[in-house]
Amino acid sequence: MNTGDTAWLLISSALVMLMTPAVGFFYGGMVRKKNVLSTIMMSFAVLAMVSVLWVLYGYSLSFGSDHGGIIGGLEWFGLAGVGQEPSSVYATTVPHLAFVIFQATFAIITVALWTGGVVERIKFSALLVLAALWLTFVYTPVAHWVWGSGGWLASLGALDFAGGTVVHVNAGISALALALVLGPRKGFKEKMSMEPGNIPFVVLGAALLWFGWFGFNAGSALTAGGLASSAFIVTNTSAATAALTWMFLGWINRKPSVLGAATRAVVGLVAITPAAGFVQPWVGIPIGAIASILSYYVMIWRTRANKIDESLDVFACHGVGGMWGALATGIFATTAVNPAGSGLVDGNAGQILIQIAAIAATMIYSFVVTWILAKIVKATTGIRVKDVEETVGLDISQHGERAYGGF
């Protein structure tokens, strides 16, 4: 056991845990004032609920003994047999429990991310049911495919250092499926103004996400050394490049918006996530720039099409950013950074096809299963608030509170 690795992984776990409340502020600032608290509550509730479910069975299904390359077993139910000694399979220089809590923070934030596609109209009770079902039937299988010992995408050779497919493509495409089942917010098709209620909250959330992402990506090295250092700097470079790219795009078309710069920094973080431990630091520049451009035009297309109310553009940011990042990993991965991965620059053009297969499998599975789960919840408990509750706002109708009370 290595004490330095253990200290770094525990610190990284704390950094990633902070990212989920950060998502709450990030999303909460984008919605209208009458829905700020309900949006923040989604992330906070997910943090609490997924933490418990991960200990009970989530970790075991994701990382337990392989069953057909699809799912883990239940031998670690309630973390039975998971102790203070290192695992013989995962993160072999740190306590097994340290690896468990690190992976828990990934599961938590992935569930929180897709809430941006359903804000301002979903019943809180339905959200909790969906979150539990989605963790069980979507997140744990995909995590096992990519990161679990014996997972079929891992066996295929798919590269995903910190969650391009498992976290971002998974959450992005699921947000799209949920938005289709829920339907648009009242006034969306009529182009009613839905101006963000608190842009400083968005910047605060983005800054905390940027900060926490160092644990997300550099922590995924699972050691305190050169690989973590490389992942750390390429993460910062990609975020900075994406923010600058959006700023200049905004300047060319109108004005450089604060909201746009903060959002695109997150897109840069998303895109570098799968590649962070496989690419040279300078590669953060093209990955961040292209991610920002792609996301920018996908958002413009969605706005102009005015058909799908995927409220906070989770798909445009996380789905598109994650897809580009996973593909870019197949292009830029080099054994000079990490012996575990090589891509086109190393003469391994076939890695691109493997990355495409991982992206496609994740998208198809996540979209279909999420859509089915949402339909089941809609048909049983109901999924959407009543019209009058949506008009009043979810802060009052779902939680009996106001973010901006007083006289």
N, C-alpha and C positions, 0 to 999 in steps of 0.2 A: 504494500500500500504506500502511496506517495502523498505526503501531507500537503505539498504544494498543489498538486492536482485536485485534491479534495477541497482545499480552501477555495480554489478558483471555481470549481463546479458549484459549490454552495453559494458563492457570491453571484455567479451567473444565474443560478436558480432564482435568487432574490431579485436580480435585475429583470428577468423575464416575467416574474410574478407582477412586478410594477407595471408592465406593459398592458395588462388587462384593464386596470383602472384608467390607464392612459387612453385606451381605446374608448372607454366611457366618456372621457372629456372630449376626445377627438370627434366622436360621433355626436355627442351631446351639444357641442357648439354648432354643428351643421343643421340641426333641426330647428323648428320654430319654438319660440319661448314656452309655449304651452306643453311641449313634449321633452324638455331638457331632462327633467328628473327621471322620467320613465326610460329614456335612452341610457342614461348613466346607470340606472338600476339593472338594466339588462346585463351589462358587463359585470356588475358587482354580484348579482345573483348567480351568474355563470361561474364566477370565481369560487363561490361557496359550494355550489352543487357539484361541479365537475371534480373539485378537490376530493370530495367524499367518494364519488363514484369511481374515481381513479384508484383509490386505495382498495375499494371493495373488489372491483373486477376489471377496470379499464386497463391497468398496467398488465395484468395477466393475459388478457385477450390480445394486447398489442405485442407483448414481448415474451409471452410464455412459449412452451414447446410447440413447434410448428405442426399444423394440421393441413396438409395438402398445399402448402404455400399460401394459404388464404387467411388463416386466423390462428391466434395462439390458443393455448389451453387454459384451463382454470386451476392449475396446480398452485398458483400464487394468489388465489382468492383471499382477500383480506390481508394480502402480503405475507401469507403463511410461507415460511421458509426463506423469506427475503430478510437478510440481516445486515450486520455491520461489517461483515467481511466482503471483499470484492466479489463480483460475479465472475464466473468462469467464462462467460460469453460476452458480456457487455461491460465497457469501461472497467477494465481489469486492474486499474491502479487506484480506484476509489471505492468507498463502501457501496454496496449494492443499493442501499437506501438513498444515497446521494444521487445515483442515476435515476432512481424512481421519482424523486421530487423534481429533478430537472425535466424529465419527460412529462411530468404532470403539468408543469407550467406551459408546455407546448400544447397539450390537449386543451387546456383552459382557454388560451387565447384564440385557438382555432375556432372553437365554438363561438366565442365572443365576436369574432370578425364578421361572421355572416349575419349578425343581428342588424348590421347597417343596411341590409336589403329589405328589412321588414319593419323598420321604425315607423312610428306615428299612426299605426293602424292594427297592430297585432295584440291580441289578448295576452296579458302577462301570464296567465295560467297556461295558455297554449304554448307560449314561448318556453316555459319550463319543461313541459312534456316533450316538445320538439327537441330541446337541448339534450335531454336524457336519451331519447331515441337516436338522435343523430350521433352522439358520442358512441353509442353501442353499435349501431349498424353501419355507420359511415366512417367515422374517424378510426376506430380500432382496427378494422380490416385494412384500410389503406396504410396506416402506420406499420402494420405487420408486413404488408407486401414490400414496403420500401426499406424499413429499418429492422424488422424482426429477423431473427436467425431462421433461415429457410424460406423467407418470404419470396414470392415468385418474381417480383421486380428486382429484388436484391440479387437473386440468383441469375437473373437476366443480365445484370451488370448496370442497372440504372443508377445514376449518380444524383444524390440529393443531400447535400451536406447538412443543411439546417431546416429544410421544410418547404422547398419550392412547390413540390407536388403535394406532399402530405398536409401542409398548412395552407398555402396560398391558392393554388389551383383548386384544391378541395373546397375551401371556404368560398372562393369567388364564384365557382359554378353552382354551388349550393345556394348562395344568395340569389342567383338568377332564377333557379327553380322555385324557390320560396316566393319570390316576387310575382312569378307567373300564377301561382296558386292563389295568393292573396288578392291580386288585382291592384290597380293603382289607387293612390290616395284620392280622397275627395278633392276635386278641383284640378287634378293633375292634367287631365286631357283638355280642360278648359284653359290651361296655362295660367292658373291662379298663382300669384306670387307665393313662393315658399322660401323666402329669404332666411339665411342662417341667423339664429337667434343670438349667437355669442362667438364671434370669430376669435377673440382672445382665448377662449376655451380650446378651439381647434389648434391654435399655435402651441398652447400649453401641452395638449395631448400629443401633438407631433414631436415636440421637443423631448417629452418623456419617452415616447416610443423610440426615438433616435438614440437616446441614452440607454434604454433597456436593450436595444438591439445588439449592443456589444456583447451582452450576455447570451443573447439568442444565437448569434453567429460565432463569435470567438469562443463562447462556452461549448459549442458543439465539437470543438477539437477534443474535448474531454481530458485535455492535459494543459498544464500551464507552461507553454514553451513557444517555439518558433511558429508552429502552425496556428496557434491562437493569435499570435501577434500579426501574422499575415492576414488572417481573417478579419481581425479588428480594423486594420488600416484600409483594406479593400471595401469593407462595409461603410466606413466613413466617406471614402472617396466616391462611392456610387451614390450615396444619399446627397452629398454636396453637389455632384454633377447633375443629378436629376432636378434638384431645386433650382439651380442656375439655368438649366435648359428651359424649364417651364417659365421662369421669370422672363427670359428673352423671347420665348414664344408669345407670352402675354403682352409684352411690350410691343412686339411687331403688330399684333392684332388689335390691342386696345391699350391696357395699362397693366403693369406687373402686379397682380393681386397678391395680397398676403395669404388668402385662403388657398390660392393655387400653388404658391411656393411651398407652403406647409404640407399640402397634400402630396405634391410631387416628390418631396423629400422622402415621404413614406413609400412612394412607388419605387424610388431608387433602392430603398432598404429591402423591399419585397423582391426586386429583381436579382439582387446580389445574393440573396439567401441560399439558393441551391448551389451556387458557385463559389461561395466565400472561402471554402477550404481547399479549392482545387485550382484557383487562378492567380496569376501575378497581380500585385497591387494596382498597377496601371490599368488593368482590364476593368476596374470599377468605372472608369471614365466612359468607354463605349457602352457598357451594360447600362449604366445609369442614364445616359443621354438617350439611347434608343428606347428604353422603358418609358421615359417621360414623354417622348414624342408619340409613341404608340398609344399610351394612356390618354394623352391629350385629344387625339383625334377620335378615339373610341368614345370618349365622353361627349365630344361635339356631335358625333353621329347619333348617339342615344338621345341627346337633348333635342336634336332636330327631328328625329323620327317620332318622338313623343308617343311611343306605344307601350314601352315597358318601363314601369316605375320601379326600377331597382334603385331605391331611394338615394343612397349615398355612394353609388358607383363602386360597390365592392368588387363587382366583376371587372370593371375597367381598370381598377387599381391593383387588386390582388390576383384576380384571374388572369388578366392580360400580362401583368408584371411577372407573375409566377411562371406563366407559359414561356415568355421570352427568357426569363432567367434560367429555366430548365434547359431550353434549347441552347442558350449561350454557354451553359456548362459543357454541353457536348462539343461546342466549338473551341472554347478556350482552356479547358482542363489540361493540366500538364503535370507530369510526374516530377518536374523540377520543384513543384510546390508540395505535392502529395503523391506518393507512390501508388496510392489506391485509385487514382483516376487519371485517364488520358483522353484527349479529344482530338479534334481535327488538327489543331496546331502541333500535336505530337504525331501526326500521321494516322490517327485512329478515326477515320471518317465514319466508321460504323457506329460510333458512340452516338452520333446524331440520331440515327434511326432508333436506337434504344431509348433515347430521351423522348423522342416523338411517341414511341409506344407507351412509355410511362405517362406522358401527358394525356394521351387519348384514353387510356384505360381509366385513369383517375377521373377525367371529365365525364365519360360515359357512365361509369358506376355511380359517381357522386350525384350527378344530375338525376338519374333515374330513381335511385333509392331515396334521395331527398324529396323528390316530387311525390313519390308513393307515400312516404311518411307524412308529408304535409296534407295529402288528400285524406289519409286515415284520420288524422287529428281533426281536419275540417268536418269530416262526416260524423265524428263521434262527439267530441267536446265543443266543437266550433273553434275557429281560428282567428276570426276578425271581430273587433269591437263593433258595437252598434253605431249607426250613423251619428246619433246625438252624442255618443261618447267620443267619437273621433272629432266632432266639431268643438266640443268643450276642451278637448285635449286629454292625452293619456295620463298626464301628471295628476289631474283631478279625478278622472274616471277610473283609473286603475290603482292609484296609490293615495288619493285623498290629500294631496299636498301640492303646493305651488313652489316653483323655484324662485320666483320673484314676488313674494308677498309683501305685506306691510301697507302703509298708507301713502 
